[in-house]
Amino acid sequence: MKPTGARTKGYRRLIPSVTALVEFEAVARHGSFTLAADELGVTQAAVSRQVKFLEETLGTRLFNRLHRSIELTQEGEALYLVVAESMQKIAGVFDRLSSGPVQQELVLAATSAFSHFRLLPRLASLKKTQPDIQLRISTQMFNADLRPREIDVAVRFGNGRWGDGSATLLFDEEVFPVCSREWVESRGAPASLQELANAALIESDSTSEGWMGWEAWFHALGFGPVRLNFALRCSLYTDAIEAARYGQGIALGWGRLVHDLIEAGELIRLPVASFKVSDSYYVVVPHGRTLTPAIEGLVDWLRQDSIQREAAGLSHNPK
């Protein structure tokens, strides 16, 4: 059968420089000529020449050169999405062929709070259900950036509409106050939102899109503006929950994260109020990543716990 389309012309004529595409992808992923050059082991000038060659060949700008940064143009974004996806597929095949029949490592990106409260306590069950998976957890402060090629799966909190990957709903979320049993026994549980506002509150900095702090939580419930009594402020949500466990005050409990601590009696859910947020947790697979049995197994494992809990009637959603 006679070749048609691009193969008739020859890939070399349509793609004059694979090296230029590789260096363009690195610049777009890092958002920096300098970082791309460091990764590739060449000079910044060499990378700039390759990108300029691509722009001249295509007859369009791929980057907007700003004062201290660069950003992809619309044409550059279109090219980057295709190049990144193609390179991920090629790299995946190379990795599989060169690794042979050995245990497969998957990189799972998640925030520190999700990793600490949801992933680490459940790793034993992953080993039982998916013994061939060797997991590497990439902990990030914000929702994972999928541009680094090493990420296989990410857990994100948001609306599920992202342009860099395919999202599958993991579970929804609601937010309510939590504290230690000792704190309640010594001070009594707040009986109203006003009493709660006057209690010793523990705050944590926002590290994810849609992450709700105390002021936003009170506002969502229609209570405010109100002056809050912050006993402690933490940079990390994990520290805020640990402070609540040790009796330092009341923290906002994100139900899917603190469920195990409540079940174990290390935290108490205060029934004064609760708010179900509109965003949810999602499992996201980057565009271009082949859905191998190992990746599908990891996604299934992440969802299994939630499904079983819902079936057992242990959901955090109020009845």
C-alpha positions in Angstrom: 0.0 0.0 0.0 1.4 3.4 -1.0 2.1 5.8 2.0 -0.1 8.8 2.2 -0.1 12.2 4.1 2.9 13.1 6.1 4.8 9.9 5.2 4.6 10.7 1.5 6.5 14.0 2.1 8.9 12.4 4.7 9.0 13.3 8.3 12.4 15.0 7.9 10.9 17.6 5.5 8.0 18.4 7.8 10.0 18.2 11.0 13.4 19.7 10.1 14.9 19.4 13.6 14.0 16.9 16.3 16.6 18.5 18.5 14.9 21.8 18.3 11.6 20.2 19.3 13.3 18.5 22.3 14.8 21.8 23.5 11.5 23.7 22.8 9.7 21.2 25.0 12.1 21.7 27.8 11.8 25.5 27.7 8.0 25.3 27.6 7.9 22.9 30.5 10.3 24.9 32.7 9.2 28.3 31.5 12.8 29.2 31.4 15.7 29.0 28.8 18.2 28.8 31.6 16.6 25.8 33.4 16.0 24.0 30.1 19.7 24.5 29.2 20.7 23.1 32.6 18.5 20.0 32.1 19.8 19.4 28.6 23.5 20.0 29.4 23.9 22.7 26.8 24.3 26.5 26.8 21.4 28.9 27.1 22.5 30.4 23.8 22.3 27.0 22.1 18.7 26.5 23.4 17.7 30.0 22.2 19.1 29.3 18.7 17.1 26.1 18.4 13.9 27.8 19.5 14.5 30.7 17.2 15.1 28.2 14.3 11.7 26.7 15.1 10.0 30.0 15.1 11.7 31.0 11.8 10.7 27.6 10.2 7.1 27.9 11.3 6.9 31.6 10.6 5.4 32.4 14.0 6.5 33.3 17.6 6.3 30.4 20.1 7.1 32.5 23.2 6.4 36.0 24.4 9.6 37.3 25.8 8.7 39.4 28.9 10.9 41.4 31.1 12.0 38.7 33.5 10.0 35.7 32.2 8.6 34.0 29.1 5.2 32.6 28.3 3.9 30.4 25.5 1.9 32.1 22.7 -1.3 30.4 21.5 0.7 28.8 18.7 3.4 27.7 21.2 0.9 26.2 23.5 -0.6 24.2 20.6 2.8 22.9 19.6 3.8 22.1 23.2 0.7 20.0 23.9 1.4 17.8 20.8 5.2 17.6 21.4 4.9 16.8 25.1 2.3 14.1 24.5 4.4 12.5 21.8 7.6 12.6 23.9 5.8 11.0 26.8 4.6 8.1 24.6 8.1 7.6 23.2 9.8 7.8 26.6 7.2 5.3 28.0 8.1 2.8 25.3 11.8 3.3 25.8 11.4 2.9 29.5 9.4 -0.3 29.2 11.7 -1.9 26.7 14.9 -1.0 28.6 13.6 -1.9 32.0 12.4 -5.4 31.1 10.1 -7.5 33.4 11.0 -5.7 36.6 8.8 -4.1 39.2 7.2 -0.9 37.7 7.6 2.4 39.6 4.7 4.8 39.3 4.9 8.4 40.4 1.8 9.7 42.3 1.7 13.5 42.9 -0.5 14.8 45.7 -0.5 17.6 48.3 1.2 17.0 51.6 -2.1 16.8 53.4 -3.6 14.2 51.1 -0.4 12.2 51.2 -0.1 12.4 55.0 -3.7 11.6 55.9 -5.0 9.4 52.9 -2.1 7.8 51.2 0.5 6.8 53.8 -2.0 5.0 56.1 -3.2 2.9 53.2 0.0 1.8 51.5 -0.3 -1.7 53.0 -3.5 -2.3 51.2 -1.9 -1.2 47.9 0.8 -3.8 48.3 -1.9 -6.4 48.8 -4.1 -5.5 45.9 -1.3 -4.3 43.5 1.9 -6.1 44.5 3.7 -5.3 41.2 3.5 -1.5 41.7 6.4 0.3 43.3 5.0 3.7 44.3 6.9 7.0 44.5 4.9 9.8 46.1 5.7 13.3 44.9 4.5 15.7 47.5 3.6 19.2 46.4 2.3 22.3 48.1 -0.3 23.1 45.4 -2.2 21.1 42.9 0.3 19.0 40.9 1.8 20.5 37.7 1.6 17.7 35.2 4.2 19.1 32.8 7.1 17.2 34.4 7.2 14.0 32.4 7.8 11.8 35.4 4.3 12.2 36.9 2.1 9.2 36.1 -1.0 10.0 38.2 -2.0 13.0 40.3 -4.6 13.7 42.9 -6.1 17.2 42.6 -8.8 19.1 44.4 -10.9 21.3 42.2 -13.7 21.3 39.7 -12.2 18.5 37.5 -11.8 20.7 34.4 -8.1 20.9 33.6 -6.5 21.1 30.3 -3.4 19.0 31.0 -5.0 15.7 31.9 -8.0 13.4 32.1 -9.8 13.7 35.4 -11.8 11.0 37.2 -13.9 11.8 40.2 -12.5 10.4 43.4 -14.8 11.7 46.1 -16.5 14.9 47.2 -15.8 16.7 50.4 -17.3 18.6 53.4 -15.7 20.7 56.0 -16.5 20.9 59.7 -14.8 21.8 63.0 -12.7 19.1 64.9 -10.8 19.1 68.1 -9.4 16.6 70.7 -11.6 14.8 73.2 -9.6 16.5 76.0 -10.3 19.9 74.6 -14.1 19.3 74.7 -14.0 17.8 78.1 -12.1 20.7 79.6 -13.9 23.6 77.8 -17.2 22.2 76.5 -18.4 22.0 72.9 -19.5 25.2 71.2 -23.3 25.2 70.9 -23.5 27.9 68.2 -21.5 29.5 65.5 -20.9 32.5 67.7 -19.5 30.4 70.5 -17.3 28.7 67.9 -16.0 32.0 66.6 -15.0 32.9 70.1 -13.3 29.6 70.8 -9.6 28.9 70.2 -9.3 28.4 66.5 -6.4 26.9 64.6 -5.8 28.3 61.1 -3.7 26.9 58.2 -2.5 28.7 55.1 -4.3 28.0 51.8 -2.2 25.6 49.6 -4.7 24.5 47.0 -7.3 26.1 44.8 -10.6 26.1 46.6 -9.0 25.4 50.0 -11.2 26.9 52.6 -10.1 28.7 55.8 -12.1 29.7 58.8 -13.3 33.1 57.5 -14.4 31.5 54.2 -16.1 28.7 56.1 -18.1 31.1 58.3 -19.0 33.2 55.3 -20.2 30.2 53.4 -22.6 29.4 56.2 -24.0 32.9 56.1 -22.4 33.9 59.4 -20.4 37.1 59.3 -18.5 39.3 59.1 -17.3 38.1 62.5 -14.2 38.6 64.5 -12.4 35.2 65.0 -10.3 34.1 67.9 -7.2 32.5 66.4 -5.1 30.7 69.0 -2.6 29.4 66.4 -1.8 29.8 62.8 0.2 27.2 60.8 1.7 27.1 57.3 0.7 23.5 56.8 -2.7 21.9 57.2 -1.0 18.8 58.6 0.4 20.9 61.5 -3.0 22.5 62.2 -4.6 19.0 62.5 -1.7 17.8 64.7 -2.2 20.9 66.9 -5.9 20.0 67.3 -5.0 16.4 68.2 -2.7 17.7 71.0 -5.5 19.9 72.4 -4.4 23.3 71.2 -7.8 24.3 69.9 -10.3 23.7 67.0 -9.2 23.1 63.4 -11.3 22.9 60.3 -11.6 19.2 59.4 -11.7 18.2 55.8 -13.7 15.1 56.2 -12.0 12.8 53.7 -8.6 13.7 55.2 -9.4 13.4 58.9 -11.8 10.4 58.7 -9.3 7.9 60.1 -8.4 10.2 63.1 -12.1 10.5 63.9 -12.6 6.8 63.6 -9.7 6.2 66.0 -11.0 8.7 68.5 -8.0 11.0 68.1 -10.3 13.8 66.9 -13.9 14.7 67.6 -16.2 16.1 65.0 -18.1 19.1 66.5 -21.7 19.0 65.3 -22.2 22.8 65.4 -22.1 23.1 61.6 -20.8 21.6 58.4 -20.4 22.9 54.8 -20.2 20.7 51.7 -17.9 22.3 49.2 -18.6 22.4 45.5 -15.1 21.1 44.5 -14.0 17.5 44.8 -11.0 15.3 44.7 -10.0 13.9 41.3 -7.5 11.4 40.0 -5.8 13.0 37.0 -3.8 11.1 34.4 -1.6 13.5 32.2 -2.5 13.7 28.5 -0.3 11.4 26.5 0.2 8.9 29.4 -0.7 5.4 28.3 -3.2 3.8 30.6 -1.2 0.7 31.5 -2.6 -2.0 33.8 -0.4 -0.6 36.6 -1.8 2.9 36.2 -5.4 1.6 36.0 -4.7 -0.5 39.1 -3.5 2.6 41.0 -6.5 4.6 40.0 -8.8 1.8 41.1 -7.1 1.5 44.4 -7.5 5.2 45.1 -11.2 5.0 44.4 -11.8 1.6 46.1 -11.7 2.9 49.7 -14.2 5.6 49.0 -16.6 3.2 47.3 -16.4 0.7 50.2 -17.0 3.4 52.8 -20.0 4.7 50.9 -21.5 1.2 50.7 -20.9 0.7 54.4 -22.7 3.9 55.3 -19.6 5.6 56.6 -19.7 8.6 54.3 -19.1 12.1 55.9 -22.1 13.5 54.0 -24.9 14.3 56.4 -28.0 12.2 56.2 
